[in-house]
Amino acid sequence: MSILANRLSRIKPSPTVAVTTKANELKAAGRDVIGLGAGEPDFDTPSHIVEAAKKALDEGKTRYAPPAGIPQLREAICAKLKRDNNLDYTPDMIHVGCGGKQTIFNALAATMNPGDEVIIPAPYWVSYPDITALFEGEPVFVQCPAENNFKLTPDQLRAAITPKTKWLILNSPSNPTGSGYTRDDLQALADVLLEPANAHVNVMTDDMYEFLVYDDFEFCTIAQVEPKLFERTLTLNGLSKAYCMTGWRLGYAAGPKALIKAMNMLQSQSATSATTFVQWAGVEALNGDHSFIAANNKVFVERRDLVVSLLNEIDGIDCLTPQGAFYVYPSIKGVIGKKTPDGKVIETDEDFVTYILEAEGVAAVHGEAFGLSPHFRISYATKTEFLEEACKRIKRAVEALS
Ligand code: PLP
């Protein structure tokens, strides 16, 4: 009898974490590798947030916190949701988790019964399907190709809903595409959810990249666009990306009291709570100075424009300009079927990323991991000179194909 639980056979390790680990191992072994796999800003956590954590430690804020999160942080989250999204949540509608990922984990753990369906527009963030499957839910994928800027259409949503649908997961701006839903896009999806036949469907909106939007794109979240969905929406967010706090592990959810209570109960039986002094840093992050975000975004936009233009110079690669986040998701349709100098045919996007890693030391993530091929994902949250060099190497690798 295996020591491992049967349910583990439903899931696999996170492919984005795996690529980053592999790139780091190759680097440690002396290979010249440029890692474009990691979804984390290369900027340090702003110093006022670091200082708040230090102060909390000095003040002895080192004991257990309530599973829901410290009241000061839940208040700060409510104030943020009002300020930025015009949403009226109270602290008993807030759950604080150890990162956005654990918050989503708790939400799905609290709501999945065997066979419950979760509509996941593809390409998707890699963890939605696996966490759903771990709790015996059924991911229902809807292919959302580049032609519609990787977005789910109202007709696709209507067609995907069944009596077993429990959740629709939305993520805007998206990981892996950077594509953002406009207010009108969200209203059109909300209208489908408001049809009487669809009253049983809830929405999980993952707003992790809310502040990382460029040009004049206006971020909106679905409960703000359609207040009639407020009671059916779980609004998820976190501090990892915009606040450059990936390693601090702080995320949150806002939603109906009964669901939040259940998530808090789960937290009380697992992590107990997010780390106490990290939560105090979170209070400062949410209530304090936000000017660094605009400064960081200026850099992200320059990098985005650089990467999009360099990739589009490559024959066989097509790259849309995203509205937000720090990823591009180019198509490699024009490369599929070509042969490497070693005589290997590039049949899949996984073959392609393996080839560019082996031939040129560029680590990126294959589109299949995100459910839409043939594409690959580049994170441009890294130094501009690395991005330039990486695009040069990808170009050389593609030009070497026949
Ligand atoms: N949601 C999306 C869309 C993400 O891209 C990520 C991280 O990559 C997360 C959630 C998880 O964030 P955290 O690092 O806070 O767990």
Residues whose N, C-alpha, C, O or C-beta is under 5 A from the ligand:
A	BS01	PLP	G39 G99 G100 K101 Q102 W125 N171 N175 D206 M208 G238 S240 T246 L250 G251
